[in-house]
Amino acid sequence: MESILDLIIIISSFVLLLGVIVGIHELGHFSAARYFNIYVIRFKIGFGKTFFKRFDKHGTEFSFGILPLGGYVQMLGEATPQEEGMQVNTEVEAQKKISYKEATLGARAIVTAAGPIANFILAIVAYFFIFLIGAKELAPVVGGVEPGTLASEINLEIGDKILLIDDNEVVSFNDVNGYLASRIGETGVLRITSIPAGSNISVTKEVTIKSWLKGVSQTSPVTSFGIAPFIPALVSSVQEGGPADKAGILKGDIIISVEGSKIQTWNQLSQNLSSKFDKVISIEVDRRGQSIDFRLTPNRISSETGIERGVIGIMRLSSLDDLPEYLLIDNKENIVGAFVKAITQTYKFIVLILDSIGKMISGSVSADNIGGPIQISLLAGSAAKAGLVSFLSMLAILSINLGLINLFPIPILDGGQLVLIAIEKIKGSPVSDSFLEYSFRLGIFMVASLMVFAIFNDIVKII
């Protein structure tokens, strides 16, 4: 029953997410066309067989297709393939509405660019509400350092608070991952400015990188760098019948030592217990200010790769609301602050995505990171279950992606249309029909190939 409910959430979230993003994109084209008095024949969200349609007073058909993977706005005289059965309202034609070809080059350029611009505006609106509602994030405090990594090379330690990565201000732990991601595939010096635990003085450390993570697929930059967020070793739940339950450890206990070794974070606890199985160990906990010792025997479990480790049957914190305030960053802003931050966040993601696309083209970032509709649907379902803020964040990021992708200079995409308009402006006459036909065929082939590759990646990840 639970799996069926999860499937319903995934499908409904996917349809809603794509419907809003595509709908706003097409609304941008539609609104600009109406502004320039260009007659719009059809406004459709989705492809394939139409299951709902209605006409407005201007004779424009608004419809939905059964496949929610895109959409289009069909304008009178537009040089794009028309669907079978598409008709132009003769009464509206009698009103002498202008066609797309009759519009000025400037008007056509604005109509074409209005779709991606609408996606960027949607992202700003989504981020505006995120900052207005307020979202808690993890503070950029180091909770674990993996041996043999860049983090260990510059001697980062548990409790250090990261202030800057290169010259970029770090506010939350998400920023750490984002700024590290921008250095993937690069060679040079990576600078980390932090405040060591127990100090008030910041220090800057440098580490040399060479083609860092170049060609590596599906990896977290912050994990590869070698650090984990600071999550206290606080017991959020106890598995019934497990070693911890039998010993008397309770929900809310804070584990402070294992076999005499000091424990500050969940990451430390997990690493400490991993090699201790099938033997009695001592664990000290803090229970509302009182220190209590327990003795228990961790169970042995094996991972998919065959690696064995010890576990005691406890779960870590699953909600940021349960963390101490000093480990959290509250992003709640007033109306003005939310608007400014929304624009800044949108710009930051545009730069990051463009940088990632450039590195993917050059080979610095693996093309295996390209995701298709399956991955999007899974992420949409996870975001929906995580709450409104997570769903809005996913909406913003995907909307930015759609806006940027549509600006690629590929025929049939908005960017390709802008290139054709520029060519027409330069040569002083429209491009030939044969050139248009071949360019559209090439565009369809390129987009279809990208979609097939993305779906293939999705399937590989699932398998």
C-alpha positions as CSV (number, residue, x, y, z in Angstrom):
1,M,0.0,0.0,0.0
2,E,2.9,2.4,0.9
3,S,4.6,1.7,-2.4
4,I,1.4,2.5,-4.3
5,L,1.1,5.7,-2.4
6,D,4.8,6.6,-3.2
7,L,4.1,5.9,-6.9
8,I,1.1,8.2,-6.9
9,I,3.1,10.9,-5.2
10,I,6.0,10.5,-7.7
11,I,3.7,10.6,-10.8
12,S,1.5,13.5,-9.5
13,S,4.5,15.5,-8.4
14,F,6.2,15.0,-11.8
15,V,3.1,16.0,-13.7
16,L,2.6,19.1,-11.5
17,L,6.2,20.1,-11.7
18,L,6.6,19.8,-15.4
19,G,3.1,21.2,-16.0
20,V,3.9,24.4,-14.1
21,I,7.4,24.8,-15.6
22,V,6.3,24.2,-19.2
23,G,3.1,26.1,-18.7
24,I,4.9,29.2,-17.5
25,H,7.5,28.9,-20.4
26,E,4.7,28.7,-23.0
27,L,2.8,31.5,-21.2
28,G,5.8,33.7,-21.8
29,H,5.7,33.1,-25.5
30,F,1.9,33.5,-25.5
31,S,1.8,36.7,-23.6
32,A,4.5,38.3,-25.8
33,A,2.7,37.2,-29.0
34,R,-0.6,38.7,-27.8
35,Y,1.2,41.9,-26.9
36,F,2.4,42.3,-30.5
37,N,-1.0,41.3,-31.8
38,I,0.3,38.0,-33.3
39,Y,-2.5,35.5,-33.7
40,V,-2.0,32.4,-31.6
41,I,-3.6,29.3,-33.0
42,R,-2.9,26.9,-30.2
43,F,-1.5,26.9,-26.6
44,K,-0.8,23.3,-25.7
45,I,0.9,21.7,-22.6
46,G,2.0,18.1,-23.3
47,F,2.3,16.1,-26.5
48,G,0.3,13.4,-28.2
49,K,-3.4,12.9,-28.2
50,T,-5.4,15.8,-26.8
51,F,-7.6,14.9,-23.8
52,F,-8.9,18.4,-23.0
53,K,-9.3,21.6,-25.0
54,R,-11.3,24.9,-25.1
55,F,-11.3,28.0,-27.2
56,D,-11.2,31.6,-25.9
57,K,-12.9,34.6,-27.5
58,H,-10.0,35.2,-29.8
59,G,-10.3,31.7,-31.3
60,T,-7.2,30.3,-29.6
61,E,-7.3,26.7,-28.6
62,F,-6.0,25.8,-25.1
63,S,-5.3,22.1,-24.7
64,F,-3.5,19.4,-22.8
65,G,-1.8,16.3,-24.3
66,I,-1.5,12.9,-22.6
67,L,2.4,13.1,-22.4
68,P,3.5,15.9,-20.0
69,L,7.0,16.2,-21.5
70,G,6.7,19.6,-23.1
71,G,4.4,22.0,-24.9
72,Y,4.2,24.6,-27.5
73,V,2.5,27.8,-28.7
74,Q,1.6,27.7,-32.4
75,M,1.3,31.1,-34.0
76,L,-0.2,31.9,-37.4
77,G,2.5,31.7,-40.1
78,E,5.1,30.2,-37.8
79,A,7.5,27.9,-39.6
80,T,7.2,24.9,-37.4
81,P,5.5,21.6,-37.9
82,Q,1.8,21.7,-37.2
83,E,-0.1,18.9,-35.7
84,E,-2.7,17.0,-37.7
85,G,-6.2,18.5,-37.4
86,M,-5.0,22.0,-36.4
87,Q,-7.3,24.6,-37.8
88,V,-7.3,28.4,-37.9
89,N,-10.5,30.2,-36.9
90,T,-11.7,31.9,-40.0
91,E,-13.6,34.6,-38.0
92,V,-10.3,35.6,-36.4
93,E,-8.5,35.5,-39.7
94,A,-11.1,38.0,-41.0
95,Q,-10.0,40.4,-38.2
96,K,-6.6,40.5,-40.0
97,K,-4.5,39.5,-37.1
98,I,-0.8,39.5,-38.1
99,S,1.1,36.3,-38.4
100,Y,4.5,35.5,-36.9
101,K,6.2,36.1,-40.2
102,E,4.6,39.5,-40.6
103,A,5.8,40.7,-37.2
104,T,9.0,42.7,-37.1
105,L,12.3,41.0,-36.3
106,G,12.4,42.7,-32.9
107,A,8.9,41.5,-32.0
108,R,9.8,38.0,-33.1
109,A,13.0,38.0,-31.1
110,I,11.1,39.2,-28.0
111,V,8.3,36.6,-28.4
112,T,11.0,33.9,-28.8
113,A,13.0,35.0,-25.8
114,A,9.9,35.4,-23.6
115,G,9.7,31.7,-22.8
116,P,13.1,31.3,-21.2
117,I,12.7,34.7,-19.5
118,A,9.4,33.5,-18.0
119,N,11.3,30.5,-16.6
120,F,13.9,32.7,-14.9
121,I,11.0,34.8,-13.5
122,L,9.4,31.7,-12.2
123,A,12.6,30.7,-10.5
124,I,12.8,34.1,-8.8
125,V,9.2,33.8,-7.6
126,A,9.8,30.3,-6.2
127,Y,13.0,31.5,-4.4
128,F,11.1,34.6,-3.2
129,F,8.5,32.4,-1.4
130,I,11.2,30.1,-0.1
131,F,13.0,33.0,1.6
132,L,9.7,34.5,2.7
133,I,8.5,31.2,4.3
134,G,12.0,30.6,5.7
135,A,14.1,27.5,5.3
136,K,16.5,26.1,7.9
137,E,19.8,24.8,6.6
138,L,22.8,23.2,8.1
139,A,25.5,25.7,9.3
140,P,28.9,25.2,7.4
141,V,30.5,23.4,10.4
142,V,32.7,20.4,9.7
143,G,31.4,17.2,11.3
144,G,33.8,14.7,9.8
145,V,37.1,14.6,7.9
146,E,37.9,11.6,5.7
147,P,41.6,10.5,5.7
148,G,43.5,10.9,2.5
149,T,41.3,13.6,1.1
150,L,41.9,17.3,0.3
151,A,40.2,18.3,3.5
152,S,42.6,16.2,5.6
153,E,45.6,17.5,3.5
154,I,44.8,21.1,4.7
155,N,44.1,19.8,8.3
156,L,40.5,20.7,8.5
157,E,39.1,19.4,11.8
158,I,35.7,18.6,13.4
159,G,34.1,21.8,14.6
160,D,35.8,24.1,12.1
161,K,33.4,26.6,10.6
162,I,33.9,27.4,6.9
163,L,33.6,31.1,6.0
164,L,34.9,31.3,2.5
165,I,35.7,29.1,-0.5
166,D,38.0,31.0,-2.7
167,D,36.4,34.4,-2.5
168,N,32.9,33.2,-2.1
169,E,31.1,33.8,1.1
170,V,29.7,30.5,2.7
171,V,26.5,30.9,4.6
172,S,25.3,27.3,4.8
173,F,26.6,23.8,4.2
174,N,24.7,23.7,0.9
175,D,27.0,26.6,-0.2
176,V,30.0,24.5,0.5
177,N,28.8,21.8,-1.9
178,G,27.8,24.4,-4.5
179,Y,31.1,26.3,-4.6
180,L,33.1,23.1,-4.6
181,A,31.0,21.9,-7.5
182,S,32.1,25.0,-9.5
183,R,35.7,23.8,-9.2
184,I,35.1,20.3,-10.7
185,G,37.5,19.6,-13.6
186,E,39.7,22.5,-12.8
187,T,43.4,22.8,-12.0
188,G,44.8,25.4,-9.6
189,V,44.6,26.4,-6.0
190,L,41.5,25.9,-3.8
191,R,41.4,28.3,-0.8
192,I,39.4,27.5,2.3
193,T,38.9,30.2,5.0
194,S,37.6,28.8,8.3
195,I,37.4,29.5,12.0
196,P,38.9,26.5,13.9
197,A,36.9,25.0,16.7
198,G,37.4,27.0,20.0
199,S,38.9,30.0,18.2
200,N,37.7,33.4,17.1
201,I,40.4,33.9,14.5
202,S,39.9,32.9,10.9
203,V,42.7,31.1,9.0
204,T,43.0,30.5,5.2
205,K,44.4,27.3,3.9
206,E,45.3,26.4,0.3
207,V,45.4,23.0,-1.5
208,T,46.4,22.4,-5.1
209,I,43.9,20.6,-7.4
210,K,44.6,19.1,-10.8
211,S,41.7,18.2,-13.0
212,W,39.7,17.7,-9.8
213,L,37.0,15.0,-10.3
214,K,37.3,15.3,-14.1
215,G,35.1,12.8,-15.8
216,V,33.9,11.4,-12.5
217,S,30.1,10.7,-12.6
218,Q,27.4,11.0,-9.9
219,T,29.6,12.2,-7.1
220,S,29.1,14.7,-4.3
221,P,31.8,17.4,-4.4
222,V,31.7,17.9,-0.6
223,T,32.0,14.1,0.0
224,S,34.9,13.9,-2.5
225,F,36.5,16.9,-0.8
226,G,36.4,14.9,2.4
227,I,34.1,16.5,4.9
228,A,30.6,15.8,6.3
229,P,28.2,18.2,8.0
230,F,28.1,18.5,11.8
231,I,25.3,16.2,13.0
232,P,25.4,15.5,16.8
233,A,25.4,11.9,17.9
234,L,21.9,12.3,19.2
235,V,19.6,9.2,19.2
236,S,16.4,10.0,17.3
237,S,15.0,6.5,17.5
238,V,15.9,3.1,18.8
239,Q,15.4,-0.2,16.9
240,E,13.3,-2.6,18.9
241,G,15.3,-5.6,20.0
242,G,18.6,-4.1,18.8
243,P,21.8,-3.9,20.8
244,A,21.0,-0.3,22.0
245,D,17.5,-1.2,23.0
246,K,18.6,-4.2,25.0
247,A,21.3,-2.2,26.7
248,G,18.8,0.6,27.7
249,I,19.8,3.4,25.4
250,L,16.8,5.7,24.9
251,K,15.6,8.2,22.3
252,G,17.1,11.6,23.1
253,D,20.4,10.3,24.5
254,I,23.5,11.9,23.2
255,I,26.4,9.5,22.7
256,I,29.6,11.2,24.0
257,S,32.2,8.3,23.9
258,V,32.8,4.8,22.6
259,E,35.4,2.7,24.3
260,G,36.8,5.9,25.9
261,S,37.1,7.7,22.5
262,K,35.4,11.1,22.5
263,I,32.4,11.4,20.2
264,Q,31.1,14.8,18.9
265,T,29.3,13.9,15.7
266,W,27.3,11.2,14.1
267,N,30.0,10.8,11.5
268,Q,32.5,10.0,14.3
269,L,30.1,7.6,15.9
270,S,29.5,5.7,12.6
271,Q,33.2,5.4,11.8
272,N,34.0,4.3,15.4
273,L,31.4,1.6,15.5
274,S,32.2,0.3,11.9
275,S,35.1,-1.9,13.1
276,K,33.5,-2.9,16.4
277,F,31.2,-5.9,15.9
278,D,30.7,-9.2,17.6
279,K,32.5,-7.9,20.7
280,V,31.4,-6.1,23.9
281,I,32.1,-2.4,24.0
282,S,31.4,0.5,26.4
283,I,29.3,3.4,25.3
284,E,28.8,6.6,27.4
285,V,25.7,8.8,26.9
286,D,24.5,12.1,28.1
287,R,20.9,11.9,29.3
288,R,19.6,15.3,30.2
289,G,22.9,16.3,31.8
290,Q,23.6,13.0,33.5
291,S,26.4,10.7,32.2
292,I,25.4,7.0,31.9
293,D,27.6,4.1,30.8
294,F,26.3,1.1,28.9
295,R,27.9,-2.2,27.7
296,L,26.6,-3.8,24.5
297,T,27.7,-5.9,21.5
298,P,27.2,-4.3,18.0
299,N,25.6,-6.4,15.3
300,R,27.6,-7.2,12.2
301,I,26.0,-6.2,8.8
302,S,27.4,-6.3,5.3
303,S,27.0,-3.7,2.6
304,E,26.2,-4.4,-1.1
305,T,29.9,-4.3,-1.8
306,G,30.6,-6.9,0.9
307,I,32.1,-4.5,3.5
308,E,31.2,-5.5,7.0
309,R,30.6,-3.0,9.8
310,G,29.1,-2.7,13.3
311,V,25.7,-1.2,14.1
312,I,23.8,-0.9,17.4
313,G,20.3,-0.2,16.1
314,I,19.9,3.6,16.5
315,M,18.9,6.3,14.0
316,R,20.3,9.7,13.6
317,L,18.3,13.0,13.5
318,S,16.0,13.1,10.4
319,S,14.7,16.6,10.8
320,L,16.7,19.8,11.0
321,D,14.1,21.1,13.5
322,D,15.6,18.8,16.1
323,L,19.1,20.2,15.8
324,P,20.5,22.9,18.2
325,E,20.2,26.4,16.9
326,Y,24.0,27.0,16.7
327,L,24.1,24.3,14.0
328,L,21.4,25.9,11.9
329,I,21.0,28.8,9.5
330,D,17.6,30.4,9.2
331,N,17.0,31.9,5.7
332,K,13.8,33.7,6.6
333,E,13.6,37.2,5.1
334,N,11.2,40.2,4.9
335,I,9.6,41.0,1.5
336,V,12.5,43.2,0.3
337,G,15.2,40.8,1.5
338,A,13.4,37.8,0.0
339,F,13.2,39.5,-3.3
340,V,16.9,40.5,-3.4
341,K,18.0,37.0,-2.3
342,A,15.7,35.4,-4.8
343,I,17.4,37.3,-7.7
344,T,20.8,36.5,-6.3
345,Q,20.0,32.8,-5.9
346,T,18.6,32.6,-9.4
347,Y,21.7,34.3,-10.8
348,K,24.0,32.0,-8.8
349,F,22.3,28.9,-10.2
350,I,22.4,30.2,-13.8
351,V,26.1,30.7,-13.5
352,L,26.6,27.3,-11.9
353,I,24.6,25.5,-14.5
354,L,26.3,27.3,-17.4
355,D,29.6,26.5,-15.9
356,S,28.6,22.8,-15.6
357,I,27.3,22.7,-19.1
358,G,30.6,24.2,-20.4
359,K,32.6,21.6,-18.5
360,M,30.4,18.8,-19.7
361,I,31.0,19.9,-23.3
362,S,34.8,20.1,-22.7
363,G,34.7,16.7,-20.9
364,S,35.7,18.0,-17.5
365,V,32.3,16.9,-16.1
366,S,31.0,13.4,-17.0
367,A,27.9,13.4,-19.4
368,D,26.6,10.6,-17.2
369,N,25.3,13.3,-14.9
370,I,22.6,14.2,-17.5
371,G,19.3,13.1,-16.1
372,G,16.0,12.5,-17.9
373,P,12.3,12.2,-17.1
374,I,12.7,9.2,-14.8
375,Q,15.3,11.0,-12.6
376,I,13.2,14.1,-12.6
377,S,10.1,12.2,-11.5
378,L,12.0,10.5,-8.6
379,L,13.5,13.9,-7.5
380,A,10.1,15.5,-7.8
381,G,8.5,12.8,-5.6
382,S,11.2,13.1,-3.0
383,A,10.9,16.9,-3.0
384,A,7.2,16.8,-2.6
385,K,7.4,14.4,0.4
386,A,10.1,16.6,1.9
387,G,7.7,19.6,2.0
388,L,6.7,22.8,0.2
389,V,10.1,24.5,0.4
390,S,11.9,21.5,-1.1
391,F,9.4,21.3,-3.9
392,L,9.7,25.0,-4.6
393,S,13.5,24.6,-4.7
394,M,13.2,21.8,-7.2
395,L,10.8,23.9,-9.2
396,A,13.2,26.8,-9.3
397,I,16.2,24.7,-10.3
398,L,14.4,22.8,-13.1
399,S,12.8,26.1,-14.4
400,I,16.3,27.6,-14.7
401,N,17.5,24.5,-16.5
402,L,14.6,24.6,-19.0
403,G,15.2,28.3,-19.6
404,L,18.9,27.8,-20.3
405,I,18.5,24.7,-22.4
406,N,15.9,26.4,-24.6
407,L,18.5,29.2,-25.3
408,F,20.9,26.6,-26.8
409,P,21.5,27.5,-30.5
410,I,19.8,24.3,-31.7
411,P,17.1,24.5,-34.4
412,I,13.5,24.0,-33.0
413,L,14.7,25.4,-29.6
414,D,14.2,29.1,-28.8
415,G,18.0,29.7,-29.1
416,G,18.0,28.3,-32.6
417,Q,15.1,30.5,-33.5
418,L,17.0,33.6,-32.2
419,V,20.0,32.6,-34.4
420,L,17.7,32.3,-37.4
421,I,16.3,35.8,-36.6
422,A,19.8,37.2,-36.3
423,I,20.8,35.6,-39.7
424,E,17.7,37.2,-41.3
425,K,18.7,40.5,-39.8
426,I,22.3,40.3,-41.1
427,K,21.4,39.1,-44.6
428,G,18.4,41.4,-45.0
429,S,16.0,38.7,-46.1
430,P,14.3,35.5,-44.7
431,V,16.2,32.3,-44.8
432,S,15.2,29.8,-47.4
433,D,12.4,27.2,-46.8
434,S,14.9,24.4,-47.6
435,F,17.3,25.7,-45.0
436,L,14.5,25.9,-42.5
437,E,13.4,22.3,-43.2
438,Y,16.9,20.9,-42.9
439,S,17.6,22.9,-39.7
440,F,14.4,21.7,-38.1
441,R,15.3,18.1,-39.0
442,L,18.7,18.5,-37.5
443,G,17.2,20.1,-34.4
444,I,14.7,17.3,-33.9
445,F,17.5,14.7,-34.3
446,M,19.7,16.5,-31.7
447,V,17.0,16.9,-29.1
448,A,15.8,13.3,-29.6
449,S,19.3,12.0,-29.2
450,L,19.8,14.0,-26.0
451,M,16.5,12.7,-24.7
452,V,17.4,9.1,-25.5
453,F,20.8,9.5,-23.8
454,A,19.2,11.0,-20.7
455,I,16.7,8.2,-20.5
456,F,19.5,5.7,-20.9
457,N,21.3,7.3,-18.0
458,D,18.2,7.1,-15.9
459,I,17.8,3.4,-16.6
460,V,21.5,2.7,-15.9
461,K,21.2,4.4,-12.5
462,I,18.2,2.4,-11.6
463,I,19.8,-0.9,-12.6
